[in-house]
């Protein structure tokens, strides 16, 4: 269904209010192609073709006036500063069988089981649970960055990552932190995202929320520090009573402090404490960690969880842009399917609209195979997600700017 058809379709609804509501909830109006009614009343879902860089329309610009948009990030935004899931598994396996055999064994195990099942196995094999296993995860998660930095650099970085409000750091410390990350991890997606979010944090196109499935605060810290740079340089909002005010709320629990004028940054998979730093325990969220299969199954079998309520709420009321995630997480897929099914049902019930309504976007690398591309697009169509293809992560900034129309 093309845009002229949409406008003709909207004319069937009497009030201007209902027309704007429907238009604001249908999603992008171009390349609509996947709803084909069958005799049984069900619909066959055919995936929309993804948007391919550089031909990316400002699809989020109009959403800002209606639903707003949110950012959802996964482990891919922090690699190689922090290890991938498979690398984390291999390191846990090495603790059991030694470095010499860990690589081959991990490769064979990953052919049979997913990473969270093997992390659960590691907890059982190593006979660690609770806080002790969380300490091991912390050591392995921060091993690479600790070994790469000098003692002086690590002291500054660890203090920044564990700060409740990184903007409280001195201007010199903030610049040194960003410089350290850039010098050791050039091209990091978290740095790119932080640059854009800090630029728009006090504008009309600011994200309504940020959801992180990482158990480390790198992106949170980078955004906070870059906003502080802009405030200090006079390119962002002025300070209040001479003091810098945080633009982000670190949300690790349902009881975390929140303010309406700040962007909530949700740590949906908990937050591991930064090693070698002694601060108040409230900065960590070990009780919310979702690393092992046991954690996943507990979420899956629960009729309510803080993580599910946060994710569903954000996805139900905003257009979400996914970066650095695989969208293979069973819980994430289930929550997205619930939200999308409810959305389609309401559009049909309230307006009689039986077409597609893509509302979320997944930025991912363009596969070489056209068949693979179409299969990936089809794998998320029923979740209300459309692909935004980029040739490489160096194009992430341009792609997101195009989507926002900035």
C-alpha positions in Angstrom: 0.0 0.0 0.0 1.6 3.3 -1.1 1.1 6.7 0.5 -1.8 7.9 -1.8 -3.7 4.7 -0.9 -3.1 5.4 2.8 -4.5 8.9 2.4 -7.6 7.6 0.6 -8.0 4.9 3.3 -7.8 7.6 6.0 -10.6 9.6 4.3 -13.0 6.9 5.4 -12.6 8.0 9.0 -14.7 11.1 9.9 -12.8 13.1 12.4 -9.4 14.7 12.0 -8.4 13.3 15.3 -9.1 9.7 14.3 -7.2 10.2 11.0 -4.1 11.5 12.7 -4.3 8.7 15.3 -4.3 6.1 12.6 -1.6 7.7 10.5 0.6 8.0 13.6 0.1 4.4 14.5 0.5 2.7 11.1 4.2 3.1 10.8 6.1 3.9 7.7 3.8 4.1 4.7 6.2 3.0 2.0 6.7 -0.6 0.8 3.7 -2.0 2.7 3.3 -5.4 1.3 2.9 -8.2 3.8 -0.7 -8.7 4.9 -2.7 -11.0 2.6 -6.0 -12.2 4.1 -6.9 -15.9 3.8 -10.2 -17.6 3.7 -9.9 -18.4 7.4 -9.6 -14.8 8.4 -6.0 -15.1 9.4 -3.2 -13.2 7.5 0.0 -14.4 5.9 2.9 -12.2 6.9 5.3 -11.3 4.1 8.2 -9.3 5.2 8.8 -5.7 4.1 11.9 -5.1 2.2 14.5 -3.5 4.4 15.7 0.1 4.0 19.2 0.0 2.5 21.9 2.6 3.1 22.2 5.3 1.8 18.5 5.3 0.7 17.1 5.8 4.2 14.1 8.1 4.8 13.6 10.2 7.9 11.2 7.5 9.3 11.6 8.7 12.9 11.0 12.4 12.3 7.2 12.2 12.3 7.2 9.7 15.2 8.7 12.4 17.4 5.5 14.3 17.3 3.3 11.3 18.0 4.8 8.2 19.6 8.3 9.3 20.1 11.3 6.9 19.7 13.5 4.8 22.0 16.9 3.2 21.6 17.6 -0.5 22.5 21.2 -1.7 22.6 22.9 -5.0 23.0 26.4 -6.5 23.4 27.3 -5.6 19.8 27.6 -1.9 20.7 30.4 -2.6 23.3 32.5 -5.2 21.4 35.5 -5.4 21.6 35.7 -3.3 24.8 33.8 -6.1 26.4 33.7 -9.7 25.2 30.9 -11.3 23.1 28.7 -13.9 24.6 30.7 -16.7 22.9 34.0 -15.3 24.2 32.6 -15.1 27.7 31.5 -18.7 27.5 35.0 -19.8 26.4 36.6 -18.0 29.3 34.2 -19.7 31.7 35.0 -23.1 30.1 38.7 -22.3 30.5 38.3 -22.0 34.2 37.1 -25.6 34.3 39.3 -27.4 31.7 42.2 -24.9 31.2 43.1 -22.6 28.3 44.6 -25.4 26.1 41.4 -27.2 25.7 38.8 -24.4 26.1 38.6 -23.2 22.5 37.9 -26.5 20.8 35.5 -27.6 23.6 33.6 -24.4 23.5 33.2 -24.6 19.7 31.7 -28.0 20.0 29.4 -27.1 22.9 28.1 -24.0 21.0 27.1 -26.2 18.1 24.7 -28.0 20.6 23.7 -25.3 23.1 23.2 -21.5 23.2 25.4 -19.2 25.3 23.0 -18.8 28.2 22.6 -22.6 28.6 26.4 -22.9 28.8 26.8 -20.0 31.2 24.3 -22.0 33.4 26.5 -25.1 33.0 29.6 -23.1 34.0 27.9 -22.0 37.2 27.1 -25.6 38.0 30.5 -27.0 36.9 32.4 -24.4 38.8 30.1 -24.8 41.8 29.5 -21.1 42.1 26.2 -19.4 42.5 24.8 -16.0 43.5 27.2 -13.3 44.3 30.3 -15.5 43.9 29.4 -16.3 40.3 28.6 -12.6 39.7 32.2 -11.8 40.8 33.5 -14.3 38.2 31.4 -12.7 35.5 32.6 -9.3 36.5 36.3 -10.4 36.3 35.8 -12.0 32.9 33.6 -9.1 31.6 36.3 -6.5 32.5 39.4 -8.6 31.8 40.1 -7.1 28.3 39.8 -3.5 29.1 41.7 -3.8 32.4 44.6 -5.6 30.7 44.7 -3.0 27.8 44.9 0.1 30.0 47.7 1.3 32.2 47.0 1.4 36.0 46.4 5.2 35.8 44.1 4.8 32.8 42.1 2.0 34.5 41.7 4.0 37.7 40.2 6.9 35.8 38.0 4.6 33.6 36.8 2.5 36.5 35.8 5.6 38.5 33.9 7.0 35.5 32.1 3.7 34.8 31.0 3.5 38.5 30.0 7.1 39.0 26.3 7.7 39.8 26.5 10.9 37.7 29.6 10.8 35.4 28.9 14.5 34.7 30.2 15.3 38.2 33.7 14.4 37.1 36.1 17.3 36.4 36.2 18.6 32.8 39.7 17.2 32.5 38.8 13.8 33.7 35.8 13.7 31.3 38.0 14.5 28.4 40.6 12.0 29.4 38.0 9.2 29.7 36.6 9.9 26.2 40.1 10.1 24.8 41.1 6.8 26.3 38.1 5.0 24.9 38.7 6.6 21.4 42.4 5.8 21.4 42.0 2.1 22.3 38.6 1.4 20.7 38.3 3.5 17.5 35.0 3.0 15.7 33.2 1.7 18.7 29.4 1.8 18.2 28.8 3.0 21.7 30.9 6.1 21.0 28.9 6.8 17.8 25.6 6.4 19.6 26.7 8.6 22.5 27.7 11.4 20.1 24.2 11.4 18.5 22.2 11.1 21.7 24.3 13.8 23.5 23.6 16.1 20.6 19.8 15.7 20.7 19.3 15.1 24.4 17.7 18.4 25.0 15.9 18.7 21.7 12.5 17.6 20.3 14.1 14.5 18.7 15.5 13.2 22.0 14.8 9.5 22.7 12.0 8.9 25.1 14.0 6.1 26.7 17.1 3.9 26.3 17.0 0.1 27.0 20.3 -1.8 27.5 20.7 -5.5 27.6 24.3 -5.1 28.6 25.4 -5.6 32.2 28.0 -2.8 31.9 27.5 1.0 31.8 29.8 2.1 28.9 27.2 3.8 26.8 25.5 5.4 29.8 28.8 6.9 30.8 29.8 8.1 27.4 26.4 9.8 26.8 26.6 11.5 30.2 30.1 12.7 29.7 29.5 14.0 26.2 26.4 15.9 27.4 28.5 17.4 30.1 31.0 18.5 27.4 28.2 20.3 25.5 26.9 22.0 28.7 30.4 23.2 29.6 30.9 24.5 26.0 27.6 26.2 26.0 26.1 24.1 23.2 23.5 22.4 25.5 21.1 23.6 28.1 22.5 25.9 30.9 23.2 24.5 34.3 20.8 25.0 37.1 22.0 27.1 40.1 25.5 26.8 38.8 25.5 22.9 38.9 25.4 20.5 36.1 22.2 18.4 36.1 22.2 14.8 34.8 20.2 14.2 31.6 20.0 10.5 32.2 18.5 8.4 34.9 20.3 5.1 35.7 17.3 2.7 36.1 18.2 -0.7 37.5 15.1 -1.4 39.6 11.5 -0.5 39.8 12.4 1.7 42.8 15.2 3.6 41.1 15.0 7.4 41.3 13.3 8.9 38.3 12.6 12.4 37.0 10.2 13.4 34.2 12.7 15.8 32.6 15.5 13.1 32.2 15.9 10.2 29.8 15.5 6.9 31.6 18.3 4.4 30.9 17.1 1.0 31.7 19.5 -1.9 32.5 17.1 -4.8 31.7 19.7 -7.5 32.2 21.0 -6.1 35.5 24.3 -4.3 36.1 27.5 -5.9 37.3 29.6 -3.8 39.7 32.9 -2.3 38.3 35.9 -4.1 39.8 38.5 -2.4 41.9 36.0 0.4 42.9 34.3 0.7 46.3 31.1 2.7 46.0 27.6 2.3 47.4 26.0 -1.0 46.4 23.0 0.7 44.8 25.0 1.2 41.6 25.0 -2.5 40.9 22.0 -4.7 40.1 23.2 -8.2 40.6 19.7 -9.4 41.6 18.5 -8.4 38.1 21.2 -10.2 36.1 20.1 -12.3 33.2 23.1 -14.3 32.1 22.3 -18.0 32.7 19.6 -20.2 31.3 18.1 -20.4 34.7 17.6 -16.6 34.7 16.1 -16.7 31.2 13.7 -19.5 32.2 12.6 -17.7 35.3 11.7 -14.6 33.2 9.9 -16.8 30.6 7.8 -18.6 33.2 6.9 -15.5 35.2 3.6 -13.7 34.5 5.3 -10.5 35.6 8.8 -9.3 35.9 10.4 -5.8 36.0 12.3 -6.5 32.8 9.3 -7.5 30.8 7.2 -4.6 32.1 9.9 -2.1 31.1 10.5 -3.6 27.7 6.8 -4.0 26.8 5.9 -0.5 28.0 8.6 1.1 25.9 7.8 -0.9 22.8 4.0 -0.4 23.2 4.2 3.4 23.3 7.3 4.2 21.2 9.1 3.3 18.0 12.2 1.4 19.0 15.5 1.3 17.2 17.6 -1.8 17.9 21.4 -1.6 17.6 23.9 -4.3 18.5 21.3 -7.0 19.2 20.7 -10.3 17.4 16.9 -10.3 18.0 17.3 -14.1 18.8 16.6 -13.7 22.5 13.4 -15.8 23.1 12.1 -13.4 25.8 12.6 -10.3 23.7 10.9 -12.0 20.7 8.0 -13.1 22.8 7.5 -9.6 24.3 7.7 -8.0 20.8 5.2 -10.5 19.4 2.7 -9.7 22.2 3.0 -5.9 21.6 2.7 -6.3 17.8 -0.3 -8.7 18.0 -2.1 -6.3 20.4 -1.3 -3.4 18.0 -2.6 -5.2 14.9 -5.8 -6.3 16.8 -6.5 -2.7 18.0 -6.0 -1.2 14.5 -8.4 -3.8 13.1 -11.0 -3.4 15.9 -11.0 0.4 16.1 -10.4 1.3 12.5 -11.0 -1.8 10.4 -7.4 -1.5 9.2 -6.1 -4.9 8.1 -2.7 -3.9 6.7 0.8 -4.0 8.2 2.1 -1.7 10.9 5.8 -1.8 11.2 6.7 0.3 14.2 10.3 -0.8 15.2 13.6 -0.8 13.3 16.6 -3.0 13.5 19.9 -1.6 12.2 22.1 -4.4 11.0 24.9 -5.2 8.6 23.8 -6.0 5.0 24.4 -9.7 4.2 26.1 -10.6 0.9 23.4 -13.0 0.0 20.0 -11.6 -1.2 18.3 -14.8 0.1 19.9 -14.4 3.5 18.7 -10.8 3.6 15.1 -11.8 2.8 15.1 -14.6 5.4 16.3 -12.3 8.1 13.7 -9.7 7.2 11.0 -12.5 7.4 12.3 -13.6 10.8 11.2 -10.4 12.4 8.2 -9.3 10.3 5.7 -10.8 12.7 7.4 -8.9 15.5 6.6 -5.6 13.9 10.3 -5.0 13.1 11.8 -3.7 9.8 15.4 -3.9 8.9 17.7 -0.9 8.2 20.7 -2.3 6.3 24.1 -0.7 6.5 27.3 -2.0 4.7 29.3 -1.7 7.9 29.2 -0.1 11.4 31.2 2.9 10.1 27.9 4.0 8.5 25.8 3.7 11.8 26.0 7.4 12.5 24.9 8.4 9.0 22.1 5.9 9.0 20.6 7.0 12.4 20.9 10.6 11.5 19.0 9.9 8.3 16.3 8.1 10.2 16.0 11.1 12.6 16.2 13.7 9.8 19.1 15.5 11.4 
